[in-house]
Amino acid sequence: MEKVVIIGTGPAGLTAAVYAARANLDPLVIEGFQPGGQLTTTSEIENYPGFPDGVDGTELMTLTRKQAERFGTRFKAGEVTEACLDCRPLTLMLSDGEKIEAQTIIIATGASAQYLGIESEQKLIGRGVSGCATCDGAFYRDVPVAVLGGGDTAMEDALFLTHFASKVTVIHRRDQFRASQIMADRVVAHPKIEVLWDTVVEEVLDVEKNEVTGLKVRNVKTEVLSELAITGLFVAIGHKPNTGPFAGQLDTDHTGYLITNNTRTNIDGVFAAGDVQDSIYRQAITAAGTGCAASIEAERYLEGME
């Protein structure tokens, strides 16, 4: 039986692994469907401490993984498909059918940005298509960008991007925003923001550059197609926390994020860290911080069991 099983290999999971391994807890990390997490789709990170010249997202995760391995962390490929958190010991089932039993579990499965799903968008994620304005906005200084969405997140992203972009176009499929009135009013009144109402994105364009050069959009009322010249597309239509295997067992908020007290969930011995329990900040550094906290919490829980 494992002392600590960590699910996920983003900044939260790998930081938890570093701390657990240094505490001689011999952690086992389940890599998940996207080893390295969402950061592996980010070409350059400029706001992570310790890298004054920036760092590639994949490189940062590779370095953190090596650090965890240095202290004895073990890694296992695969995904968790089922979990019994009421069982003692805690039990996980992997995609290959293997069963793993553990005294403690740290869930660091992250949250996936929701995208449109069209082929042209998917191939340009990290090359002009982003799900995080706070992460990538500074790369788009003095160029036109677009934000897709109509909720508070889209409004916040649009206003944030005005600090960098020459112009921000907000694209929304309806004729009014879902966002709170005060946020919507700020966006509509901002001199650097234009709103395209009743409009959907048909295609993300990358004319001979393998990076975003524009959008093909369609007005849903008139069916008129047009092109919009932009350099970056920020998709703000929501995030989905990756909590499928734990459904119905852990407390969540109305959007599905795990509810924690510090990093403790409602089930003893089960902890959560990173974007799976953070719907507000969603930054690599905050995820790493909660990974550290979850590992310390797990260590103290194990000491209490002894």
C-alpha positions, 0 to 999 in steps of 0.5 A: 500500500502506498503512503501518498499517491499524487494524481497529476503532473502539472505544477501542483502535482510535481511540487507536491511530489518534491515535498513528499519525497523530501519528507521520505514518504516515497510518493507515487505520481500518476501522470494523467492524460496530459503529462506536465499539465496545461503548461506544456501548451505554453511556449513561454512563461515570463511570470514564474519566479526564478526565470528572469528571461522566461522559460518554456512551459514544457521545460519548466515541467521537465525540470520540476519532474527531474527535481522530484525524481532526484528525491525518489518520486516514482512515476506511473503512466496512465489515468485514474478512471475510478476511485473509492474514497470511502474505502479504507485504504483509499482505492484507485483504478487505472486505465490499464485495470491496475488497482492502487491502494493508498493511505493518502491521495493528493488530487492535482488533476487541474482544470481544462480550458474549454475551447471551441473544438474546431480543427483550426483552433486546436492546431494553434493552441500555444501559437496565438490561441490561448485559454489564459489572458493573465498567462499570455496577455503580455506577449501581445503588446501593440497588436490586435487580439480577440476575446471569445465569450460573454461572461465575467471571465471574458470581460475581465480578460478583455479589460486586462488585455487592453493594457497590452494590445492595440485593440481588443475585439470581444466576440459573443454569439448573443446580443447581450452579455451574460456577465454582471452589468457592471463588468459588461458596462466597463467593456462596452465603454472602453475605448480600446474594446469593440464588441461583435454581437451575434457572432461566432468563430468559423475558422482561425486563420494562420496564413502561411505562418503557423500562428494566428493571423486572423479569424473567419467569423459569421453573424448568426442573424444575417449569416454574413461571413467576414474576416477579422485581422488579429494576432491572438485569440483568447477563448474565455468560455469556461474551464472544466475541472478534471474531477470525473473519477471522484464525482459524487464523492467529494464536495464541489462548488456549483461549477464543479471545482473541489471545495477544500479547507486549505487543501483538505477535502471533505474526506479524511486523507484526500487532499486537492491542489492546483486548478482542480480546486482554484477557480480564481487564480489559475496560475502556475505559481499558485498551483505550486503553492497549493501543491506544497501545502497539500503535501505538508497536510498529507505528511501531518495526516500520516503522522496523526495516523501513526 
